[in-house]
Amino acid sequence: MRNAQPETLTLDRIATPVGEVLLVTDAEGAVRALDFAGYEARMMRLLARHSPGFGLVEGRACEPVRRAVEAYFNGDVRALDGVAVTTGGTVFQKAVWAALRAIPAGETRSYGQLAAAVGSPRAVRAAGLANGQNPVAVIVPCHRVIGANGTLTGYAGGLERKRWLLKHEGVAV
């Protein structure tokens, strides 16, 4: 058995209307993390959990991914739909993250609906926790999950940013 070399990931920084985005990709161009400047410590914690032993170099993400992120923030709210994402996580977390990606831009779901979507309608808190551990903000659209009564609930990037993202996608908030 060969000794695996630590994986090198690339960190790109992209200006957006709601602040700089930190975009981490692997050699194949899959997104490993996306977060906002100011939340880099959180992003690094999640990366360490999902990609143990990784190395990180500043650079430019592959052009198709970079263009998709820019296009999303410039108004093409479906531009991120086909972007490849690779994460670690438990089976349950991965199911929740897949369910998040299935929520179309312009729509929202409650935490209860998210839990039901993964076949665990009673696991509302667990679905909420998995939502909060999502390492790939915006592309895995955790911002599309709101309270059962329609209120905006916690968002790692801040509620004002969540409000902006939902309005940007056409949700009345």
C-alpha positions in Angstrom: 0.0 0.0 0.0 1.3 3.4 -1.0 1.5 6.3 1.4 -1.1 8.8 0.2 0.2 12.3 -0.3 -1.8 15.1 1.3 -4.3 16.5 -1.2 -3.6 20.1 -2.4 -6.7 22.3 -2.7 -6.9 25.7 -4.3 -8.3 28.7 -2.6 -9.7 31.4 -4.9 -11.3 34.7 -3.8 -14.1 36.2 -5.8 -15.8 39.6 -5.3 -19.6 39.5 -5.1 -22.3 42.0 -4.2 -22.5 40.6 -0.7 -18.8 40.3 0.0 -15.8 38.3 -1.0 -16.5 34.6 -1.6 -13.8 32.0 -0.6 -13.9 29.2 -3.1 -11.9 26.0 -2.6 -11.6 23.5 -5.4 -9.7 20.2 -5.9 -7.5 19.2 -8.8 -10.5 17.8 -10.7 -12.3 21.1 -10.4 -14.9 19.9 -7.8 -15.8 22.4 -5.2 -14.8 21.4 -1.7 -15.9 24.5 0.2 -17.5 27.9 -0.4 -17.9 30.5 2.3 -17.7 34.2 2.8 -14.7 36.3 3.8 -14.9 36.7 7.6 -15.9 33.1 8.0 -12.6 31.6 6.9 -12.0 29.9 10.3 -15.3 28.1 10.0 -14.5 27.0 6.5 -11.1 25.7 7.5 -12.7 23.7 10.3 -15.2 22.1 8.0 -12.5 21.4 5.4 -10.3 19.7 8.0 -13.2 17.5 9.0 -14.1 16.6 5.4 -10.6 16.5 3.8 -8.2 15.5 6.5 -4.5 16.4 5.9 -5.3 18.7 2.9 -2.9 21.4 1.8 -4.2 24.8 0.6 -2.7 27.1 -1.9 -3.9 30.4 -3.1 -4.8 30.4 -6.8 -7.5 30.6 -9.4 -10.3 28.0 -9.5 -10.8 26.3 -12.9 -12.6 28.7 -15.2 -16.0 26.8 -15.6 -16.5 26.8 -11.8 -15.3 30.4 -11.4 -17.6 31.6 -14.2 -20.5 29.7 -12.7 -20.0 31.5 -9.3 -19.7 34.9 -11.0 -22.8 34.2 -13.2 -24.8 33.3 -10.1 -24.0 36.5 -8.3 -24.6 38.4 -11.5 -28.2 37.2 -11.8 -28.1 33.7 -13.4 -29.6 31.9 -10.3 -29.3 28.5 -12.0 -25.7 28.9 -12.9 -24.5 26.7 -9.9 -26.9 23.8 -10.6 -24.3 21.7 -12.5 -21.2 22.6 -10.5 -19.6 19.4 -9.1 -19.2 19.3 -5.3 -17.1 16.8 -3.3 -17.5 16.6 0.5 -17.0 14.2 3.3 -19.7 13.9 5.9 -22.0 11.1 7.2 -24.5 9.3 5.1 -27.2 11.4 6.7 -25.4 14.7 6.1 -24.8 13.8 2.5 -28.5 13.0 2.1 -29.4 16.4 3.6 -26.9 18.2 1.3 -28.3 16.3 -1.8 -31.8 17.4 -0.7 -30.7 21.0 -0.4 -29.4 20.8 -4.0 -32.8 19.6 -5.1 -34.5 22.8 -3.8 -34.9 25.0 -6.9 -33.7 28.6 -6.9 -36.6 30.8 -6.0 -38.1 28.2 -3.6 -37.6 27.5 0.1 -38.2 24.6 2.4 -38.8 24.3 6.2 -36.5 22.2 8.3 -39.4 19.7 8.7 -39.7 19.5 4.9 -36.0 19.0 4.6 -36.1 16.1 7.1 -39.0 14.6 5.3 -37.2 14.9 2.0 -34.4 12.6 3.3 -36.9 10.1 4.6 -36.6 11.1 8.3 -39.5 13.3 9.0 -38.9 13.2 12.8 -35.2 14.1 12.5 -35.9 17.9 12.1 -33.1 18.9 14.5 -30.6 16.5 12.9 -31.5 17.9 9.5 -30.9 21.4 10.8 -27.6 20.4 12.2 -26.5 18.8 8.9 -27.7 22.0 7.1 -25.4 24.0 9.4 -22.4 21.8 8.8 -22.6 22.2 5.0 -19.1 23.2 3.8 -20.3 24.5 0.4 -22.5 27.5 1.0 -24.7 28.8 -1.9 -23.9 25.9 -4.2 -25.4 23.5 -1.7 -28.1 26.1 -0.9 -28.6 25.9 2.9 -29.9 29.5 2.7 -33.1 28.1 1.1 -34.2 26.6 4.4 -36.4 28.7 6.6 -38.5 28.4 9.7 -41.8 26.5 9.6 -43.6 29.8 10.1 -41.7 31.4 7.1 -39.2 33.4 9.2 -35.5 33.5 8.3 -33.5 31.5 10.7 -29.8 31.2 11.4 -27.4 31.3 8.5 -23.6 30.9 9.0 -23.0 33.9 6.6 -25.4 36.1 8.5 -29.1 36.8 8.2 -28.7 39.9 6.0 -26.7 37.8 3.5 -29.3 35.0 3.6 -32.0 37.7 3.0 -30.0 39.0 0.0 -29.5 35.5 -1.5 -33.2 34.7 -1.2 -34.3 38.0 -2.8 -31.6 37.5 -5.5 -33.3 34.2 -6.3 -36.8 35.8 -6.4 -38.1 34.7 -3.0 -40.3 37.3 -1.3 -38.8 37.8 2.2 
